[in-house]
Amino acid sequence: MLELLLIIVAMAGLVWVMRREAGALPALGVLAVLGLIGVVFGAVTVGILLWLGAAAVAACGLPTLRRRWLTPRLFAAFDKAAPKVSETERTALEAGSVAWDGELFSGRPQWQRLLDFRNAGLSEEERAFVDHQCSVAAGMCNAWEIARERADLPPELWEYLKREGFFGMIIPKRYGGLEFSAKAQSAVLQKLAVNETLMVTVGVPNSLGPGELLLKYGTEEQKNHYLPRLADGREIPCFGLTGPRAGSDATSLPDVGIVCRGQHNGQEVLGLKLTFEKRWITLAPIATVVGLAFRMFDPDGLLGDTSDLGITCALIPRDTPGMDIGRRHHPIGSPFMNGPIRGKDVFIPLEWIIGGPDMAGQGWRMLVECLSVGRCITLPSGASGIGRYAVGWAGGFTRIRRQFNLPVADMEGVQEPLARIAAHAYIAQAAVMQTANTIDHGVKPAVPSAILKSQLTEFQRSMLADAMDVHGGRTVTLGPRNYLGIAYSANPVSITVEGANIMTRNLMIFGQGAIRCHPYVLDELAAKDDNDLVAFDKAIFGHAGMVFGNAARAFTQGLGIGKSRVPFDEVAAPYAQEVSRLASAFGLCADAAMASLGSGLKKREMLSARLGDVLSNLYLASMLIKQWHESESVEHEAALMHYSCRTLLYRAEQAFTELFDNLPNRALAMTLSAVALPLGRRWHKPQDRFTRDIARAISTDSALRHKLTADTWNTQEAGQRDNPLARYNVLLADSERAEPLYRRIAKAYSQGELPAEALHPEQRVEAAWEAGLIEEDDAIFMRRFEREVLDMLSVDDFAFDAFATDKDRVVWHTT
Ligand SMILES: Cc1cc2nc3c(=O)[nH]c(=O)nc-3n(C[C@H](O)[C@H](O)[C@H](O)COP(=O)(O)OP(=O)(O)OC[C@H]3O[C@@H](n4cnc5c(N)ncnc54)[C@H](O)[C@@H]3O)c2cc1C
């Protein structure tokens, strides 16, 4: 009996020590004391076994002992197995900073650290800009006119954007810019997402490009010259990295700059002769200044001994002789300015290198260092903004569109996509605003930027497809009345640019995160490179403690024992505890995958993607939990919170099971599965009751609908373009009164109390009034309401030859 008790207490004690990553000493203490009890009280065999265990722990766990025999052996093995990190990868790894992503990677996220990123919201100036300037800009847009009639934004809108400083949101005030916080930039772009061309046009100059590169690396002269001119739109920038041969693998660019002497402003100076071919460059057709990435060579040694200086970035005015610029590509769906740039033997002085000649060869580092912030803001904000409008439009349309005598919003088949749109929008808003908030606290989120870019643009794809589906033919038919179809067709742009999603998901999130965010791997690699045994010992045994800790936490919490303490209310706390549990499981599986596959993991992209999916879903859930914690919730929001968290946790567990199904080492896979999910999967897709609740809320004049569509263009001012969202909002407010009238009239019609030929709703209203079934003011109300509904349901039609650009080749068929 005592033997059994000692074994149980020893195991519980060791698990307790492991869960806390308390180190070898407490473990040693537990085993030694229990061993002593065993020997003294007659359980001698177990007592001795426990002492042997204590001796093993001491030999392997106490630094002074293990450094004599174990650490050198581990060091040698690590030296052989550790993946070689290329210079390019090292640059990417060193870029940006680690925050909540690192907490998740540790497997023991400290929620207070996330809450410490306090969110002060927008400043008064930023709030006023979002409320006023963004509404004015949005109110100048009609998607059809921009996409099909002009293939451009209207000139008065360009003028307004320049005048109001939209292109200088990231530029400090001392250079004439708006110097907005990351949150404000995001809020602006979310509001402008009402039109994708507008969003991209404003987003790009405020993202990775000349403005940001100059701010960070430019010489004083370059800053003083360009930044004020970029801020007020006198200069329109573009940045050319991609070419026909170098897409995702941007460092393979074949564009060259050869150091040579040449003429500049009538003088012979040292400079570069550039030959390049770039394509798909946003804003290029109208850009006045081109940021260009190229490989710099100094074959004649004019600058020194190095011949291949590496990737370099320069700023080149459009009118530089030899620049071939101005032609346009036609991005799918959206006519934002995009085109090729070519140049042969274009001579520029060395001073045009961003940061001056000293920054020759530093281009790749500059780009990856800047990428994290812009990639976190621009496209994710576009996705979140589209989500806000999708909620507003889809909820509005499905309430006023009646089929089978019911609003289609009340049909369960429609409620499913409606709830999905709402959840995607809700998660996207939380993720983008909370991550922007960390940027405002000085974080440069490298891994979250890849998560947000790929996950949120995939949400965007899903939201747009769902919104199209619930609109039926209403948004399939293009024309000035269609507010959705063009955004839908332009969606692949977001999927592809700033790191195409397939590559980002498969290669970057985990591939970069595994080393970048891991609490120990970078230190281990550095210790290996420095041949520093003590540093290696510290890192590798810290790492070992983390592995045991993650295994113990994942397993016990998977059994429901010792849930982590979290500082949240009863709605969010269970989800936060599950994020913590799955983070431990993730940490364990990430280490196991790295250890078992070594450098081969890089090639096993499908495995790497699933690990990335776990991390992504846990990251998004964490942002949601923080957002919930910080904001006042409204009626029905709890249903949306449950739905969203369950969806994310379901997806995380799904990724785990797919990982276990496919890990090549089957024994390892089964062990991991047993430790990480000891009772199997816990999370299923959200229940239908949440779906119904959410769908109803977003298709009625509810507080939840208003919250989800906050900071959109939702007003209709005189002189503005038609605003369908504002009109839906009015209709939804009125539909509370209309619905009982509809029901009364429909019942009367079905009971034969109204003439059978009253087939149109308008005719039935008249008939019901004449029959005394409804009051006169109800009839007046319903006439107006029906008129508005019919107008919102209407689509455009065109002359027979309207779509042919070559009218001479139109065949009229009937003549
Ligand atoms: C409308 C538009 C605007 C753009 N604006 C700019 C701009 O302003 N400046 C600029 O420099 N560039 C710009 N680009 C280029 C853009 O950044 C690239 O399109 C993008 O990097 C992907 O390159 P690619 O299209 O050549 O795809 P490819 O590299 O040919 O990739 C094809 C597919 O393979 C996948 N893939 C590639 N490598 C891997 C991998 N290792 N693992 C898994 N999957 C992989 C990709 O995800 C993609 O799905 C723009 C592109 C478009 C379409």
Ligand as a Chemical Component Dictionary entry (heavy atoms), coordinates in Angstrom:
data_LIG
# 
_chem_comp.id                   LIG 
_chem_comp.type                 NON-POLYMER 
_chem_comp.pdbx_formal_charge   0 
_chem_comp.three_letter_code    LIG 
# 
loop_
_chem_comp_atom.comp_id 
_chem_comp_atom.atom_id 
_chem_comp_atom.alt_atom_id 
_chem_comp_atom.type_symbol 
_chem_comp_atom.charge 
_chem_comp_atom.model_Cartn_x 
_chem_comp_atom.model_Cartn_y 
_chem_comp_atom.model_Cartn_z 
_chem_comp_atom.pdbx_ordinal 
LIG C1  C1  C 0 -2.356 43.503 -58.145 1  
LIG C2  C2  C 0 -0.958 43.299 -57.665 2  
LIG C3  C3  C 0 -0.282 44.335 -57.053 3  
LIG C4  C4  C 0 1.058  44.169 -56.674 4  
LIG N1  N1  N 0 1.776  45.242 -56.202 5  
LIG C5  C5  C 0 3.119  45.100 -56.041 6  
LIG C6  C6  C 0 3.933  46.240 -55.745 7  
LIG O1  O1  O 0 3.448  47.358 -55.587 8  
LIG N2  N2  N 0 5.271  46.069 -55.659 9  
LIG C7  C7  C 0 5.856  44.852 -55.832 10 
LIG O2  O2  O 0 7.062  44.750 -55.759 11 
LIG N3  N3  N 0 5.112  43.747 -56.079 12 
LIG C8  C8  C 0 3.766  43.848 -56.209 13 
LIG N4  N4  N 0 3.013  42.743 -56.509 14 
LIG C9  C9  C 0 3.656  41.444 -56.579 15 
LIG C10 C10 C 0 3.232  40.511 -55.454 16 
LIG O3  O3  O 0 3.887  40.860 -54.276 17 
LIG C11 C11 C 0 3.523  39.090 -55.935 18 
LIG O4  O4  O 0 2.492  38.787 -56.835 19 
LIG C12 C12 C 0 3.579  38.102 -54.836 20 
LIG O5  O5  O 0 4.722  38.284 -54.072 21 
LIG C13 C13 C 0 3.557  36.666 -55.336 22 
LIG O6  O6  O 0 4.428  36.462 -56.407 23 
LIG P1  P1  P 0 3.891  35.792 -57.745 24 
LIG O7  O7  O 0 2.600  36.402 -58.081 25 
LIG O8  O8  O 0 4.972  35.856 -58.745 26 
LIG O9  O9  O 0 3.595  34.294 -57.354 27 
LIG P2  P2  P 0 4.614  33.092 -57.477 28 
LIG O10 O10 O 0 5.821  33.391 -56.691 29 
LIG O11 O11 O 0 4.754  32.723 -58.903 30 
LIG O12 O12 O 0 3.820  31.960 -56.706 31 
LIG C14 C14 C 0 2.813  31.138 -57.309 32 
LIG C15 C15 C 0 2.157  30.334 -56.199 33 
LIG O13 O13 O 0 3.129  29.538 -55.561 34 
LIG C16 C16 C 0 3.098  29.746 -54.173 35 
LIG N5  N5  N 0 4.441  29.633 -53.631 36 
LIG C17 C17 C 0 5.575  30.229 -54.043 37 
LIG N6  N6  N 0 6.609  29.856 -53.293 38 
LIG C18 C18 C 0 6.128  29.004 -52.369 39 
LIG C19 C19 C 0 6.691  28.263 -51.304 40 
LIG N7  N7  N 0 7.965  28.312 -51.005 41 
LIG N8  N8  N 0 5.881  27.477 -50.587 42 
LIG C20 C20 C 0 4.574  27.396 -50.858 43 
LIG N9  N9  N 0 3.983  28.070 -51.842 44 
LIG C21 C21 C 0 4.750  28.859 -52.591 45 
LIG C22 C22 C 0 2.536  31.130 -53.984 46 
LIG O14 O14 O 0 1.891  31.237 -52.726 47 
LIG C23 C23 C 0 1.542  31.219 -55.132 48 
LIG O15 O15 O 0 0.326  30.666 -54.708 49 
LIG C24 C24 C 0 1.687  42.905 -56.859 50 
LIG C25 C25 C 0 0.969  41.860 -57.422 51 
LIG C26 C26 C 0 -0.326 42.043 -57.837 52 
LIG C27 C27 C 0 -1.027 40.896 -58.488 53 
# 
loop_
_chem_comp_bond.comp_id 
_chem_comp_bond.atom_id_1 
_chem_comp_bond.atom_id_2 
_chem_comp_bond.value_order 
_chem_comp_bond.pdbx_ordinal 
LIG C1  C2  SING 1  
LIG C2  C3  SING 2  
LIG C2  C26 DOUB 3  
LIG C3  C4  DOUB 4  
LIG C4  N1  SING 5  
LIG C4  C24 SING 6  
LIG N1  C5  DOUB 7  
LIG C5  C6  SING 8  
LIG C5  C8  SING 9  
LIG C6  O1  DOUB 10 
LIG C6  N2  SING 11 
LIG N2  C7  SING 12 
LIG C7  O2  DOUB 13 
LIG C7  N3  SING 14 
LIG N3  C8  DOUB 15 
LIG C8  N4  SING 16 
LIG N4  C9  SING 17 
LIG N4  C24 SING 18 
LIG C9  C10 SING 19 
LIG C10 O3  SING 20 
LIG C10 C11 SING 21 
LIG C11 O4  SING 22 
LIG C11 C12 SING 23 
LIG C12 O5  SING 24 
LIG C12 C13 SING 25 
LIG C13 O6  SING 26 
LIG O6  P1  SING 27 
LIG P1  O7  DOUB 28 
LIG P1  O8  SING 29 
LIG P1  O9  SING 30 
LIG O9  P2  SING 31 
LIG P2  O10 DOUB 32 
LIG P2  O11 SING 33 
LIG P2  O12 SING 34 
LIG O12 C14 SING 35 
LIG C14 C15 SING 36 
LIG C15 O13 SING 37 
LIG C15 C23 SING 38 
LIG O13 C16 SING 39 
LIG C16 N5  SING 40 
LIG C16 C22 SING 41 
LIG N5  C17 SING 42 
LIG N5  C21 SING 43 
LIG C17 N6  DOUB 44 
LIG N6  C18 SING 45 
LIG C18 C19 SING 46 
LIG C18 C21 DOUB 47 
LIG C19 N7  SING 48 
LIG C19 N8  DOUB 49 
LIG N8  C20 SING 50 
LIG C20 N9  DOUB 51 
LIG N9  C21 SING 52 
LIG C22 O14 SING 53 
LIG C22 C23 SING 54 
LIG C23 O15 SING 55 
LIG C24 C25 DOUB 56 
LIG C25 C26 SING 57 
LIG C26 C27 SING 58 
# 
